[in-house]
Amino acid sequence: MTDPRPEPDDLRAALAAGDESAFRDLLERLGPRLHRAATRLLGSRTDADDAVQEVFVSLVRSRDRLIEVKSVSSYAFVVLYRMGARLQKARQRQPGLLGNLEDQAAPSVGPTDFDEEMLNRAVQSLPGEQREVVVMRTDGGLTFAEISELTGVNSNTVASRYRYALEKLREELKTKTC
Amino acid sequence: MLDPINLPEELREIEADLSREPSAEISQELHAKVMSSVHETIDRERHAAASRRSKTRHLWLPLSMVSLATAACVALIVARFIDQKPNRWRLSHLDPAPVAQQYANEDESGADDANEDNAGEDLFQDDSSLPTIQHYRLALSESPADWEALVDRELDMFQELGGDSQPIRWRQGTSSLQDD
């Protein structure tokens, strides 16, 4: 069944004009995916809530730019990534921008799908550099080239990290399901 | 796929699971919080823009008044400057030509007595700055008839004002007043 809500890119003009109902539509369209990506990146529901709120405030402030961006969705995830990176830097976590989340409290995410929750936890256990590539690609839909530009890392390195991340997730999920 | 990567089947399945649409919507509390922030931000920016426009509009009135006042002052100064220029050629300076021409061109039949009297007063008010007869000679050197007419008229006016009734030597070309 197709989603009746408008695609994010179809909302550009209304968003740029400051139409609040367009932002509501965008939140309903992108919100769940953004929130999941934020949870996977930051490892905390509270942080994920704050991150989503900040992303939308940032989108409002830069709404004039939304007319020109290639993809509104990708732009939102780029903003999320940068926000998450700033948050993590403020917490002085190493290595990578996101660092490891092993010492953080388990997120109180509330998905109804057991597999999804298991997946989220598995992603959170990845090293920061791999985690950010996985989230930006699977949740954000960014290409390796876009992730490369975002992180400042060579696109081949990005692709390698992605592959290693998926392999690690496979091992993690095999362990949990056995 | 955004950019193909050679992944084994197992990893593609995990990738697909990761990319699936989230099963849960965001909480109503988060929804309300986000929309409230959106509304506040838009509202704040619109007020700021309206305030900037209002300030600019309010600046126009005093600025335009200052410009008008400045333009008026400049115009007054220029007009004053232009107005002062003809004073250089008044009788108080030693250039008799315009005055001589004035008398020469005046229509005797239609001349206003009052104007003549006023003209005479202009002539005799300040003796020290009056041009000498030599100046008039120079001015009218090409028209002796006009010169004679001018001298006669001036003599008449001089006498009307109580001046010496004796003929004045300068008729004969001297530059000082002498009794006959």
HADDOCK unambig.tbl for C-alpha pairs under 7 A between the chains (distance, minus, plus):
assign (segid A and resid 18 and name CA) (segid B and resid 42 and name CA) 6.62 0.50 0.50
assign (segid A and resid 20 and name CA) (segid B and resid 39 and name CA) 6.79 0.50 0.50
assign (segid A and resid 24 and name CA) (segid B and resid 35 and name CA) 6.83 0.50 0.50
assign (segid A and resid 31 and name CA) (segid B and resid 26 and name CA) 6.41 0.50 0.50
assign (segid A and resid 32 and name CA) (segid B and resid 22 and name CA) 6.10 0.50 0.50
assign (segid A and resid 32 and name CA) (segid B and resid 24 and name CA) 6.77 0.50 0.50
assign (segid A and resid 32 and name CA) (segid B and resid 25 and name CA) 5.27 0.50 0.50
assign (segid A and resid 32 and name CA) (segid B and resid 26 and name CA) 5.36 0.50 0.50
assign (segid A and resid 33 and name CA) (segid B and resid 21 and name CA) 6.88 0.50 0.50
assign (segid A and resid 33 and name CA) (segid B and resid 22 and name CA) 6.00 0.50 0.50
assign (segid A and resid 49 and name CA) (segid B and resid 30 and name CA) 6.52 0.50 0.50
assign (segid A and resid 53 and name CA) (segid B and resid 34 and name CA) 4.97 0.50 0.50
assign (segid A and resid 56 and name CA) (segid B and resid 34 and name CA) 6.92 0.50 0.50
assign (segid A and resid 56 and name CA) (segid B and resid 38 and name CA) 6.84 0.50 0.50
assign (segid A and resid 57 and name CA) (segid B and resid 37 and name CA) 6.44 0.50 0.50
assign (segid A and resid 57 and name CA) (segid B and resid 38 and name CA) 5.80 0.50 0.50
assign (segid A and resid 57 and name CA) (segid B and resid 41 and name CA) 6.89 0.50 0.50
assign (segid A and resid 60 and name CA) (segid B and resid 38 and name CA) 6.55 0.50 0.50
assign (segid A and resid 60 and name CA) (segid B and resid 42 and name CA) 6.94 0.50 0.50
assign (segid A and resid 111 and name CA) (segid B and resid 23 and name CA) 6.29 0.50 0.50
assign (segid A and resid 111 and name CA) (segid B and resid 24 and name CA) 5.47 0.50 0.50
assign (segid A and resid 112 and name CA) (segid B and resid 23 and name CA) 6.86 0.50 0.50
assign (segid A and resid 112 and name CA) (segid B and resid 24 and name CA) 6.94 0.50 0.50
assign (segid A and resid 113 and name CA) (segid B and resid 23 and name CA) 6.81 0.50 0.50
assign (segid A and resid 138 and name CA) (segid B and resid 15 and name CA) 6.96 0.50 0.50
assign (segid A and resid 138 and name CA) (segid B and resid 18 and name CA) 5.90 0.50 0.50
assign (segid A and resid 138 and name CA) (segid B and resid 19 and name CA) 4.60 0.50 0.50
assign (segid A and resid 139 and name CA) (segid B and resid 19 and name CA) 5.76 0.50 0.50
assign (segid A and resid 143 and name CA) (segid B and resid 2 and name CA) 5.86 0.50 0.50
assign (segid A and resid 143 and name CA) (segid B and resid 3 and name CA) 6.31 0.50 0.50
assign (segid A and resid 166 and name CA) (segid B and resid 11 and name CA) 5.99 0.50 0.50
assign (segid A and resid 167 and name CA) (segid B and resid 11 and name CA) 6.72 0.50 0.50
